[in-house]
């Protein structure tokens, strides 16, 4: 179980804790048995009051928020649910880490946001594309009627800009148009391919560290889409490391792990691929941190703001998602994809 569970006797002493609670506290079951449960919290009085209310049958159950004290670690904020156990006087306490709940809520928001973006982009792109064709065609016809080469330069500007916008629209629609070519994918082969491409573009001042879990199995997916998704993220990281490259200490780390009991889109998966792209750059600007997966949002001059939304769309085609944690000196993009 991922839920932290304890069973208490009539005096509030620990009769049983599950492995999840042992791991969260960093203490063994042997050390916890017989301990005063409320004393494990930063504010024991809140927990004692809730336990006493259920024990006295003032309430059938109680909920409260508290923080578990952990040796040599930060306190862990939790939501506690207290209810009577089967045996008289005993109580069952279930604890849910608030950080995990906040993270799950954020993932759901990202998925809902991506779905809304998809509909908006599709509709907007089609609305832009139709008049663009008319503008370009009219400029071509006008150019044929113009006798002056100087005036023809203006029609060339119109045609060039129409083509540029057409290319932008095509990129916006790319995830919805491309057919998926599903086959067996080795994620480390994908990582190595992306590393070669990025290092060829940035041969000096950049080091890419590999930290692979080679036990990760192959899975069914579209290799080309996954290459493009990872390439967009790694290229973004490399472009953010310009000053570090000049100093010669720019670093990107690709780390693969297996995550267990992962919830994606309200669906529980027993195993998932967890791929981290970590760089030591300046971090995502605070002003756009919550909007980096929105189309056309970029913190870099000359950026299109399409790389991350396209990467998110391609990963979501594999029932996965991308999230990001960033601070100056460490930006971590995490790709999660369910494994069979």
C-alpha positions in Angstrom: 0.0 0.0 0.0 1.2 3.5 -0.7 -1.1 4.9 2.1 0.6 5.3 5.5 -1.3 3.2 8.1 -1.1 2.8 11.8 -3.2 0.8 14.3 -3.3 2.3 17.9 -4.5 0.9 21.2 -6.9 2.6 23.6 -4.1 4.7 25.0 -2.9 5.9 21.6 0.2 3.7 21.5 1.3 2.0 18.3 0.2 -1.6 17.8 1.0 -1.8 14.1 2.5 0.3 11.3 2.8 -0.7 7.6 5.9 -0.6 5.5 4.9 2.7 3.9 4.8 4.5 7.2 8.1 2.9 8.3 9.7 4.2 5.1 8.2 7.7 5.5 9.5 8.0 9.1 12.8 6.3 8.5 12.2 4.1 11.5 11.7 0.4 11.9 8.5 -1.2 13.0 10.3 -2.6 16.1 11.2 1.0 17.2 7.7 2.3 16.6 5.7 -0.5 18.4 4.5 0.8 21.8 5.4 4.4 21.0 3.0 7.3 21.7 1.6 7.9 18.2 0.8 11.6 18.8 4.5 12.3 19.8 5.5 11.4 16.2 4.0 14.7 15.0 5.3 18.3 15.2 2.0 19.4 16.9 1.0 16.4 19.1 -2.0 18.3 20.7 -3.9 18.4 17.4 -3.5 14.6 16.9 -4.3 13.8 20.5 -7.5 15.9 20.3 -8.6 14.1 17.2 -7.8 10.6 18.7 -9.7 11.5 21.9 -12.8 12.6 20.0 -13.0 9.4 18.1 -12.2 7.3 21.2 -15.0 9.1 23.1 -17.4 8.4 20.2 -18.0 12.2 19.8 -17.4 11.7 16.1 -17.5 8.5 14.0 -14.3 9.6 12.4 -12.0 12.6 12.3 -9.7 14.3 9.8 -6.9 16.7 10.4 -3.7 18.0 8.9 -0.4 17.5 10.7 3.3 17.1 10.0 5.2 13.9 10.8 8.6 14.5 12.5 11.4 12.5 10.7 14.9 12.0 12.0 17.4 14.2 10.0 14.8 15.1 7.4 12.2 17.8 6.8 8.8 17.2 8.5 6.3 15.5 6.2 2.9 17.3 5.9 0.1 14.7 5.9 -3.7 14.5 5.9 -4.8 12.2 8.7 -8.0 10.1 8.8 -8.8 8.5 12.2 -11.5 5.9 12.6 -12.4 3.1 15.1 -10.9 -0.3 14.5 -12.7 -3.7 14.8 -11.4 -4.3 18.4 -12.9 -2.1 21.1 -10.8 0.9 21.9 -8.4 0.5 19.0 -8.1 3.0 16.2 -6.9 3.0 12.6 -5.1 6.0 11.3 -4.5 6.6 7.6 -2.1 9.2 6.5 -1.8 10.7 3.0 1.3 12.9 2.3 0.1 16.3 1.2 3.0 16.7 -1.2 1.9 13.6 -3.1 -1.6 14.9 -3.2 -0.5 18.3 -4.5 1.7 16.6 -7.1 -1.2 14.4 -8.3 -3.5 17.5 -8.5 -0.8 19.3 -10.5 -0.6 16.3 -12.9 -4.3 16.4 -13.4 -4.2 20.1 -14.1 -1.4 19.5 -16.7 -3.5 16.8 -18.5 -6.6 19.0 -18.5 -4.5 22.0 -19.8 -3.0 19.9 -22.5 -6.4 18.7 -23.7 -7.7 22.3 -23.8 -4.6 23.4 -25.6 -5.1 20.6 -28.2 -8.6 21.8 -29.0 -7.7 25.4 -29.1 -4.7 24.8 -31.4 -6.6 22.6 -33.8 -9.4 25.2 -34.1 -7.2 28.2 -34.3 -4.8 26.6 -36.8 -7.6 25.8 -39.2 -9.0 29.3 -38.9 -5.6 30.8 -39.7 -4.7 28.3 -42.5 -7.7 29.1 -44.8 -7.2 32.8 -45.2 -3.4 32.3 -45.4 -3.8 30.4 -48.6 -5.9 33.2 -50.1 -3.4 35.8 -49.1 -0.5 33.9 -50.7 -2.5 33.2 -53.9 -3.5 36.9 -54.2 0.1 38.0 -53.7 1.3 35.6 -56.4 -1.4 36.9 -58.9 -0.6 40.5 -58.1 3.1 39.9 -58.7 2.4 38.7 -62.2 0.6 42.0 -63.0 3.3 44.3 -61.6 5.7 45.8 -64.1 8.1 47.3 -61.5 10.7 45.0 -59.9 10.7 47.3 -56.8 7.0 46.7 -56.3 7.5 42.9 -56.7 9.7 43.0 -53.6 6.6 43.8 -51.5 4.7 40.8 -52.9 7.7 38.6 -52.2 7.5 39.8 -48.5 3.9 38.9 -48.4 4.5 35.4 -49.9 7.5 34.8 -47.6 5.6 35.8 -44.4 2.6 33.7 -45.5 4.9 30.7 -45.9 6.4 31.4 -42.5 3.0 31.4 -40.9 2.0 28.3 -42.8 5.1 26.5 -41.4 4.1 27.6 -37.9 0.6 26.4 -38.4 1.9 23.0 -39.7 4.0 22.7 -36.6 1.1 23.4 -34.4 -1.0 20.7 -36.1 1.9 18.2 -36.4 1.0 16.0 -33.3 -2.6 15.7 -34.6 -1.7 14.8 -38.2 1.3 12.4 -38.0 0.3 8.8 -38.1 1.8 6.7 -35.3 4.3 4.1 -36.2 4.2 1.7 -33.2 7.0 -0.7 -32.6 9.3 -1.9 -29.8 11.2 1.0 -28.3 14.4 0.9 -26.3 14.5 4.1 -24.4 18.3 4.1 -24.0 18.7 3.8 -27.8 16.4 6.9 -28.0 18.5 8.7 -25.4 21.8 7.9 -27.1 20.4 9.1 -30.5 19.4 12.4 -28.9 22.8 12.8 -27.2 24.6 12.4 -30.5 22.4 15.1 -32.2 22.8 17.6 -29.4 26.6 17.1 -28.9 27.1 17.5 -32.7 25.3 20.9 -32.4 27.2 21.9 -29.2 30.6 20.2 -29.4 32.4 22.5 -26.8 31.6 23.3 -23.2 28.7 20.8 -22.8 28.9 17.4 -21.0 26.0 15.0 -21.1 26.0 12.5 -18.2 24.2 9.2 -18.6 22.6 7.6 -15.5 20.7 4.6 -16.9 18.8 1.8 -15.4 19.6 -0.9 -18.0 17.0 -3.2 -16.6 14.1 -1.1 -18.1 12.4 -3.3 -20.7 11.4 -2.3 -24.2 7.9 -1.1 -24.7 5.5 -0.4 -27.5 5.6 3.1 -28.8 6.4 5.5 -31.7 10.2 5.9 -31.7 10.2 9.0 -33.9 7.7 10.8 -31.7 9.7 9.9 -28.5 13.0 11.0 -30.2 11.4 14.3 -31.1 9.9 14.8 -27.6 13.2 14.2 -25.9 15.2 16.2 -28.4 13.0 19.2 -27.9 13.6 19.1 -24.1 17.3 18.4 -24.3 17.8 21.2 -27.0 15.9 23.6 -24.7 18.3 22.7 -21.9 21.3 23.1 -24.1 20.1 26.5 -25.3 19.6 27.7 -21.7 23.2 26.7 -20.9 24.9 29.3 -23.1 26.7 31.0 -20.3 27.7 27.8 -18.7 29.1 26.5 -22.1 31.2 29.6 -22.4 32.6 28.9 -18.9 33.1 25.2 -19.8 30.9 23.7 -17.0 27.6 23.1 -18.7 26.0 19.7 -17.8 22.9 17.8 -18.8 22.0 14.5 -17.1 19.8 11.9 -18.6 18.5 9.6 -15.9 16.2 6.6 -16.4 14.4 4.7 -13.6 11.4 2.5 -13.1 8.7 4.2 -11.0 6.1 2.0 -9.3 2.4 2.6 -8.6 2.1 5.7 -10.7 -1.2 7.5 -11.3 -1.5 9.2 -14.7 -4.8 10.7 -15.8 -6.5 9.1 -12.8 -5.4 5.7 -14.0 -3.1 3.6 -11.8 -0.1 1.9 -13.4 2.0 -0.7 -11.8 5.2 0.3 -13.5 6.2 3.4 -15.5 9.4 4.7 -17.2 10.7 7.7 -15.4 13.1 9.7 -17.6 14.8 12.8 -16.2 16.5 15.6 -18.1 18.4 17.7 -15.6 20.5 20.7 -16.4 22.6 23.1 -14.3 21.3 26.2 -16.1 19.7 29.4 -14.7 16.3 27.7 -14.4 12.9 28.5 -15.9 11.9 32.2 -15.4 9.4 32.5 -12.5 7.0 34.5 -14.7 6.4 31.6 -17.1 7.0 28.6 -14.8 3.4 27.6 -14.7 2.8 28.2 -18.4 5.8 26.5 -20.1 3.6 23.8 -21.7 1.3 26.5 -23.2 1.8 27.0 -27.0 3.9 30.1 -28.0 5.1 30.7 -24.4 8.9 31.0 -24.3 11.5 32.5 -22.0 14.2 32.7 -24.7 14.6 35.4 -27.3 13.9 33.9 -30.8 12.2 30.8 -29.4 9.0 29.6 -31.0 7.3 28.4 -27.8 6.3 25.2 -29.5 9.0 22.7 -28.4 7.6 21.8 -25.0 3.9 21.7 -26.1 4.8 19.4 -28.9 6.9 17.2 -26.6 4.0 17.0 -24.1 1.6 16.0 -27.0 3.9 13.3 -28.2 4.4 11.8 -24.7 0.6 12.0 -24.1 0.2 9.9 -27.2 1.9 7.2 -25.1 -0.5 7.7 -22.2 2.3 9.6 -20.3 3.1 13.1 -19.3 5.9 15.6 -18.7 6.3 17.8 -15.7 9.0 20.2 -14.5 10.7 21.4 -11.3 13.1 24.2 -11.6 15.3 26.5 -9.5 18.5 28.4 -10.4 21.2 25.8 -11.0 18.9 22.8 -11.4 16.0 22.3 -13.9 14.5 18.8 -14.0 12.1 17.7 -16.7 10.5 14.4 -15.9 8.9 12.2 -18.5 6.6 9.4 -17.3 5.4 6.7 -19.6 3.5 3.5 -18.5 5.4 0.2 -18.9 3.7 -3.1 -19.6 
